[in-house]
Amino acid sequence: MKKLFTSLCVVFIMSLFANVSRAGTYYVISGQPFSLSPAAGSNFFQYLWTLDPGVGQTIQTLDQASGGVLTHTFSDATSSPTLHKITLGVLEVLGGCLSEVVEHTIIVLPQLTVSITADKSNFCTNVPVNAQLTATVTATTGLSTYSVSVSPFAWTKDGTTVSGQSASILNVTGSGNYGALVSYVLPTTGTYAATASKLINSVIGGTKQILNNLPIPTTPVITLN
């Protein structure tokens, strides 16, 4: 059974005297749940997780039956990334020694939204389509702090990739449903190199329908009076 503690004196005192080592860096999306799972086969009496150690920390103890799996959601990254620390220590038996405390870094990325506008979205049936689509992505700041970037645009038409097009502007000559996506590019080296990531629902893609069905009016017959 999971127990949530805002303060736990015994664990806090024990953690003060435990060695702390740095471990992985994990990337998640704001508002999306994620889980941290101890290695398969772990079988300890208690798993002691601390979220953002220090003032305002939250300590969560998980028992043996849970396998120590911590599930959490950070929702504080709206337009720029946020960084959190989560530590894990274990007790093998009741009243036993606290293990070395391992500190994990969690970088929370904002959810991105892509929007598409068109200079014209519908054409007369006797006129060829000739439209310009422009894609934009929600503004974010602070990504470079963690060596994170956003990929070029990936365009689709009716669900099929538009080959060779990655700019924010796409000129189209056919009707259909157009879409644009971007993705996060995470660092593979350096201080914030990604150990693992869970980027599900990281981007809300943009869509735009271009039509070619405006009816041609019939010229009326005239009479002479």
N, C-alpha and C positions, 0 to 999 in steps of 0.2 A: 504494500500500500504506500502511495506517495504521501509525504508530509511536507508542508511548506512552512518554513520558519523565517520570520524577518530578523530574528536574532536568536542565536543559540550559543550561549556562553561557553559551554564545554568544548564544542567544536571550534569556536573562535580561538580559544586559548590554545588548543591543540594545533591549530593551523599556524599560529604565530611561531611555533617551534619546528614546524615541518619545513623541509627543503622544498623550494619551488624551482621547477625547471620549465623552460619554454618548449612548446610543442608546435602544432600546426597552425596554419592560417586558413580559415574557411570563409567562403563567400555565400551569402544568402540574400534573399530579396525581402524588402520591407513589407510587412503584413502577411508574409507566407511562413507557415510553420516548418520547422526543421527538427531533426533528431540527431543527437550525438550518442553513438553506441559504443560501449567498451568492446574490446576484441572478443571474438567468439571464444567461449570456454571460460570466460571470467566468472568467478563464483565466490564473491566476497559477502561478508555479513552486511556491510553497509557501503554505499557509494555516496560520497559527500561532494555535491556540486555547489560551487559558489558563483553567482552571477555578479559581475562587476565588483570584485573584491574592494573593500574600503567602505567609506561612508555611504549608507544607503544600500549596502549589499543585500542580496537575497541568498539564503542557504537552503538548498533542497536536498533532503536525504532520501535515498531510494534503497529499498530493501533487496534482499537476495533474490526474491521471486521476480522482481522487475527486470533483473539483468542489468540494472544500472542505466537503462536507456533514458536520456533526458530529452524531452520534447519541449520546445519553446518557440515563441514568436516575438521578434523585435519589429516595432512599427514606427520607429522614430526617424527613418530616413525618407524625407519627403522630396527634397531637391538636391541633397548632397549626401554622400555616404557617412555612416557613423561607425565607430569602432567600439567593440565591447570585449571584455575579457571574461572567460569562463574557466574556472579551475576544477580539477577533479582530484580527490584523494579517496582512499579506500581503507576500510577496517576489515581485517580478516576474521576477527572474532570479537565478541562483545568485551569491551574493556581492553582491547588490544591496542597496538601501536598504530598511529596514523602513517600511511605510506608517504612517500615523496609526493608533493602536490604538483600536478602538471597543469600548466597554464596554456589555454588555447585562445587564439585571437579570432574573433568573429567580426567580419566586415559586412555591414548591411548596406546594400545598394538600393537606390530608389527604383521604383517601377517606372519604366519608360512608356510613353504613349506617342505613337506615330500618327500624324494627320496628313491627309492628302486634299489639296484643292485643285480645281481645274479652271482654266480660263473660259472653257465652254464645255457643257456636259451633254448636250443633245444637238443633233444635226438633222437637217431635212433629209428625207429619204433619197432625194436626187443629188445630194451633195456629199462628197467623200469626207470621212472623219479626219479632222486635223486639229488635235487638241494638245495642250501642254499641261502636264500634271506636275505639281510641286509638292514634295514631301518634306515635312518638318518633324522634328522630335522634341519632346519636352526638354526645356533647358535644365541642365544639371551643372553643379559646380563641385570642385574638390576631388574629382575623379583622379586627377594627376597625382594627388597626394599619395595614392596607393598604386600608381602606375597602371590604372585601369583606363581603358578607352572604349569608344563605341565604334562598331564596325561601319563601313559604308552601307548604303541602302541595298536591299535585295528586292527586286521588283518581280511581281507575278501578274499574269493575265489569265483569268479563268482557272486559277490554281496551278498554272504552269510557269516555271521560271522564265523570265525574259532575259535571255542570255546576253552577257556583255554590258549590262546596264547597272551601274552602281551609284550614279550621281543622284543628287536630290531632285533633278528635273528629268522628266521622261516625256518625249514627244511621241504621241500615239496616232496611228492612222486607221485604227479599227475599233469598233464597238466592243464592249465586254466589261468584265469586272476586274479592276486593277487593284493590286495590293502592294504594300511596301512594309518591310521589316528591317530592323537593325538588331544587333546583339551586343552584349558586353564582351570585351576582349580582356581576359585576366592575365596578370603578369606570370611568367614562368620562371623568372629569376628575380633576385633582389630581396629586400626586406619583407615585402608582402607577397612573395610568390605563393600561388594558390596550392594548398595541399589537396583541397577538394572543394566542390561548389555544388550548390543546389539552386539553380537559376530558373526553376519552373515559374511560369507566369511573370517573367522579367520584363516582357514587352507586350503592350497592347498594339497590335498591328493596325495600320490604316488601310481603308478601302475606299474606292471611288468607282461608281458605275458610269460608263460612257455609253450613250445611246445614239441611235441613228434612225429614229422613227417619227420625226416630226412630219405630219402629213402635208402634202402639197395641196394648196387650195386650188379649186377649179375656177378658172376665169369665167365670169358670167357672160351669157349671151347678151348682146346689146340689140336694141331695137331703135329704129328711126321713126320719129314722130313728126 
